[in-house]
């Protein structure tokens, strides 16, 4: 690992912090990755209960072993069409610093180990695009994967909406 920190225009420490294992998944035909340490589990199709008056990308909530978790449709969040539920559709349960939630994806691909040499900085997309939710672009196995900073994908307003959808602090009352 110290060899990778030698020097790359002063970005070496940043590159090393991004290296590691990623769970990769598809949204439409594009492959994305999220740090494996943020992933709690992967579950197949299960009923999602819609919650009125939430953002369009919050599909609803699930009851997973007695705990209520909000589900975010990443495709809608990223400005794509709503995720169509198929046999390959999965919910990736993610633990962020502020909450546990699920992200709905078209299909899970694999867990890959991406070294700092295989991670490029996010390219500039112009002044009107803010790619801060991307850790970088992973290049492994001849494929390009957009590596997400899931903490930045989920904004403060998303957290408020998802906590509302989940009923506050995941409390379940029988009132």
N, C-alpha and C positions, 0 to 999 in steps of 0.2 A: 504494500500500500504506500510506503514511503517513496517508491519509485514513481508512483503516479502523482505525488505531491511535488515533484522536482520543480517545475514551473511551467505554467501555461498562461502567460500574459497576466499573472497575478490572480488567476481564477482557480488555482489548484485547490484551496481549502473548500471553496463552494462546490467544485466538482466532486470531491470526495464525500461530501455530506449527502450528495444525491445518489451515490453508488449503493447498490444493494438489491434485495429481492423485491420484485413487483408482481402483483396479480394483474394479469392482462385480460382485457375484455373488449367486446365489440359494441359500438354504437353505430348502427347502419354498417357501412363497409370500413369504417375507421377503427383502428385498434388503439386502445388507451391502456394506461397502467396506473395503479395506485400502490403505494408502499404497503407491503404485506403486513407490516406491524400494525397498520390501522385496521386491517381486516379481522373481524371477529369470526365470521362464518359465511358460507355461501349456501343459500337455500333455493330450492326449485320453486315452481309456481305454487302460490298459495293465495287464498282470497285476500284482496285488499279492500278494506272498507273505506269508501269515499267520505271525506269530511267537508261539509259545506263551508263556503266563505274562506277558502285557503287559496294560495297561489296556484295557477294552472299546473305547474310542475310538481306540486305535491299531490301525488296520486291518492293518498289516504294513509291508513294505518293498518298494521298487522298485529296479531296477537301471537307472539312467539314465546312459548313456554310461560304464559301468564304475564308477560311484559308487553306493553304497547309500544310499538316503534313506528315513527313516521316513515313513509316511503317517498323518495324523490325520484322523479323520472328525469334522468340526466339528459336525455335527448331533448325534452322540452326546455330544460334549463339552458341548453346550448343552442336553442333556436331551431331545432330539427322537429320533424314530425313526432307525434306521440309514439311511444314504444308499443308495438303490436305484441300481444301476449301469444307466445308459441311454446312448443315443447322445449326449446332451447333458452327461453327467457329465464333469467335468474335474478335474485335479489342478493346483493352483496351487503352484508351487515357490517357497517363501519363504526368504529369508535373514534370520535373526534375529541378534542379537549373539552368541549362543552356538552356533548350528548352522544347517545347511541342512535343510529338511524340506518335505514336501508336505502340503497340506490338500485334502481331498476335498470338492468342492462339487457341487450339483445342476446348475448351469450358470453360465457366465460371462456377464455382461451387457455392460459397456462400460467404457471409461476416461472418467472425468468430472473436470473441473476444478471444485473447489468452493471458492468464496471464503469468507472469514471471515464475511461477512454472511449466508451461507447455512448456517452451522453453529450449531446451538443446543447449549447445555450439556445433558448427560444429565439427564433428569428424575429426581426421587426416586421410587423404587419401594417405599419402606417400609424399616423397620429390618432386615428379614431378607434383603434383596437388596442385593448389593454390585456396582454397575455399573462398577467401576474398569477393566474391560477395554474399555469404550467411550470413545472420544475425544470423541464427541458424536453428534448427529443431523444428517445432511446433508439439506437440502431443495433439490432441484434438479429442474427439469422436471416439477413437480407431484408428485414422488415423494419418499418419505421413505426414507433409507438409514441404517442403523446403521453408524457408522464405528468399526471395531475397532482397538484398540491391540494388535496381534498379539503384542507382547512380553509383555503382561499376560494374554493369553488362555492363553499357554503358561507354566505354572507350573514351579518348580524340579523338582518330582517328575515332571512331564511330560518335561522334558529328560532326566532320568535314565532314565526308561522308554524314551524314543525312542532314546537313545544305546545302551541295551542291545539294543533291537530292531534297530538298524543295525549291531550288532557292535562296540561301543566307539566309537572315533574313525573310523568308516567304513573300517576296515581289512578287506581281503579277503585271506585266506590260502588257499593251496591245500593245506593240511595235510589 
